[in-house]
Amino acid sequence: MDGATFEGRKVLVTGASRGIGRAAAEAFARAGADVAITGRKPETLAPVAVEIAKNAGGAARQILPIACHQGREDEIKKLFAHLDEVWSRIDVAVINAATNPSFGALVEIEKSAWDKVLEVNLTGAFLTARAAAQRMAGQKSGSIVFISSIAAFDPLPGLGAYSVTKAGLIAMAKSFAKELAPRGVRVNAVAPGLIETQLSRRLIDTKEIHDQLVAGIPLGRHGQPEDVVGAVLFLASDAASFVTGQVLVVDGGSRM
C-alpha cells in the first residue's frame, strides 16, 4: 500500500516512537501525508520525527512530534487542542499506543499493573479515538484504525491483561463504526500476530515460547513492523471506502 496517496491529509499515529507506530507513520509520510506522532518522551520523539521526514524524501510537508501519555486524559486533551490549532482537521487516526508492564499469569497480576494496562490500552485508546471521532464527525469524513492483536482471539502466554484490552479494542472499533457510519467516518482494526516489537520482546527472546508460536505460523517466521503497514494504510485509504467495523488479521496465516 505504499503506492496509496495521502497527499495533504492529516494523520495522527499514537505510540509512534518505535515499532508498528513508527513504521506506519513513515509509510503515511512517504505517501504524502502530514503526520503527527505521539509518545511519552519528547527527547525520544524529536529524533524519530527527523528520521521520518528524511525517509519520506520530501513527500510529507509536516511531521509533528507531540509528547502525549495515552494513559493521561489531560495530555490527550492537550494533544487535540494542539492539533486543532495547527491543522483544524484530522483525516486519519491510528490508535496504536499500548503498554504491558506485567508478564505472567492473569490470576497473579497485581491490581496496580492491571489498572495501568487498562488505563493506557483501553481507556486511553477510547479517549483518543473519541476526540478524533468528534472532529471527524463534524467534518463528515475520516478513518480511525485501532491496532489490536490476535491476542484478542487467543490470549498470548503471560499477556492476559494485555489480551483482554486488545479484545476490548475490537468491540470498541465496532461500536464506534456503527455510531459513526452515518456521519461518513469509518472505523476498523488491525490484529497483528507475533511482531518483533518491544512489547513482544519477552515472547521472542524466550526460545521455547517463540518456537512454539512460530510453529503455528504457516509462513514460518514472526513478523516485522513493516509487515503490518500495508493493512493499516489500506483501511485508512480510499481503497477501503466501503469497509467499516472490520478486523484485518496480519499474522502469517496462524488463524487460517
Buried (B, 14 or more C-beta within 10 A) or exposed (E): BEEBEBEEBBBBBBBBBBBBBBBBBBBBBBBBBBBBBBBBEEEEBBEBBEEBBEBBEEBBBBBBBBBBBBBBBEBBEBBBEBBEEEBEBBBBBBBBBBBBBBBBEBEEBEEEBBEBBBBBBBBBBBBBBBBBBEBBBEBEBBBBBBBBBBBBBEBBBBBBBBBBBBBBBBEBBBEBBEEBEEBBBBBBBBBBBBBBBEBBEBBBEBEEBBEEBBEBBEEEEBBBBBBBBBBBBBBBBEEBEEBBBBBBBBBBEBEE
